[in-house]
Amino acid sequence: MKTIFVIDASDNVATVVVAPLQRGDAVRTNGRITDRQLTALDDIAYGHKIALQPIERGATVQKYGLSIGRATREIQAGEHVHTHNVESERGRGDLRSETAKGETR
């Protein structure tokens, strides 16, 4: 079983560490959450993210205990989380000013 690393207990994604994942690999969490097991639905490169739970379209994607963007479509648990399904909100002048937690100032 391969290991994925959770940085903060509130995160809904984990980071692929030690080795890349292949579709169908069984993985377990380490870090702030150590009791989760899931199956990789995609090939996922070292250092990339995997969804720990289903994430609805428009929902906050959270890593480090902070928002790293919003899901542009529904993401299943075990799916690769990257630029193809997450849109960053940082540095975007076309969006309202929001804090890292997603609250309007």
C-alpha positions as CSV (number, residue, x, y, z in Angstrom):
1,M,0.0,0.0,0.0
2,K,1.4,3.4,-0.9
3,T,1.4,6.5,1.3
4,I,-0.2,9.9,0.8
5,F,0.5,12.8,3.1
6,V,-2.1,15.0,4.8
7,I,-0.8,18.3,6.0
8,D,-3.8,19.6,8.0
9,A,-6.7,17.7,9.5
10,S,-9.2,20.0,7.6
11,D,-7.6,19.3,4.2
12,N,-9.8,17.5,1.5
13,V,-6.7,16.6,-0.6
14,A,-3.5,14.8,0.3
15,T,0.0,15.0,-1.4
16,V,1.5,12.0,-3.2
17,V,4.8,11.2,-1.5
18,V,7.5,8.5,-1.7
19,A,6.4,7.3,-5.2
20,P,3.9,8.2,-8.0
21,L,0.5,6.5,-7.9
22,Q,-0.9,4.3,-10.6
23,R,-4.6,4.0,-11.3
24,G,-5.9,1.2,-9.0
25,D,-3.2,1.6,-6.3
26,A,-4.4,1.3,-2.7
27,V,-3.2,4.2,-0.6
28,R,-3.3,5.2,3.0
29,T,-3.0,8.5,4.7
30,N,-0.1,9.7,6.9
31,G,0.5,13.0,8.6
32,R,-2.4,14.8,10.3
33,I,-4.9,12.1,9.3
34,T,-3.7,8.5,9.5
35,D,-6.9,6.4,9.3
36,R,-8.0,6.9,5.7
37,Q,-7.6,4.3,2.9
38,L,-8.7,4.8,-0.7
39,T,-8.0,3.7,-4.3
40,A,-6.3,6.0,-6.8
41,L,-8.6,6.6,-9.7
42,D,-5.9,8.1,-11.9
43,D,-2.1,7.9,-12.4
44,I,-0.8,10.7,-10.1
45,A,2.7,12.1,-10.2
46,Y,4.9,12.5,-7.2
47,G,4.1,15.8,-5.4
48,H,0.6,16.1,-7.0
49,K,-2.7,15.9,-5.0
50,I,-5.3,13.3,-4.6
51,A,-8.9,13.9,-3.3
52,L,-9.6,12.4,0.1
53,Q,-13.3,12.8,-0.3
54,P,-15.8,13.9,-3.0
55,I,-15.5,17.6,-3.7
56,E,-18.4,19.4,-5.3
57,R,-18.1,21.7,-8.3
58,G,-17.4,25.2,-6.9
59,A,-16.3,23.9,-3.5
60,T,-13.1,25.0,-1.9
61,V,-10.1,22.7,-2.4
62,Q,-8.2,22.8,0.9
63,K,-4.5,22.0,1.5
64,Y,-2.3,23.3,4.3
65,G,-5.5,24.1,6.1
66,L,-6.1,26.9,3.5
67,S,-7.9,27.3,0.2
68,I,-5.8,26.5,-2.8
69,G,-8.7,27.1,-5.2
70,R,-12.1,26.0,-6.3
71,A,-13.2,22.8,-8.0
72,T,-14.2,23.5,-11.6
73,R,-16.2,20.2,-11.7
74,E,-17.1,17.4,-9.3
75,I,-14.1,15.5,-8.1
76,Q,-14.3,12.0,-6.8
77,A,-12.4,10.6,-3.8
78,G,-9.2,9.1,-5.2
79,E,-9.1,11.4,-8.2
80,H,-6.0,13.5,-9.3
81,V,-6.5,17.1,-8.2
82,H,-4.6,19.6,-10.4
83,T,-5.2,22.4,-12.9
84,H,-7.6,20.3,-15.0
85,N,-10.2,20.4,-12.2
86,V,-9.2,23.2,-9.9
87,E,-9.0,26.9,-10.6
88,S,-6.8,29.1,-8.4
89,E,-8.3,32.2,-6.9
90,R,-5.0,33.8,-5.9
91,G,-3.7,36.7,-7.9
92,R,-6.9,37.0,-9.9
93,G,-8.1,40.6,-10.4
94,D,-11.4,39.4,-11.9
95,L,-12.6,37.9,-8.6
96,R,-13.8,39.6,-5.4
97,S,-11.2,40.0,-2.7
98,E,-11.4,36.9,-0.5
99,T,-9.3,35.6,2.3
100,A,-7.5,32.3,2.1
101,K,-10.4,30.7,3.9
102,G,-12.9,31.8,1.3
103,E,-14.6,34.5,3.4
104,T,-15.6,37.8,1.8
105,R,-13.7,40.8,3.2
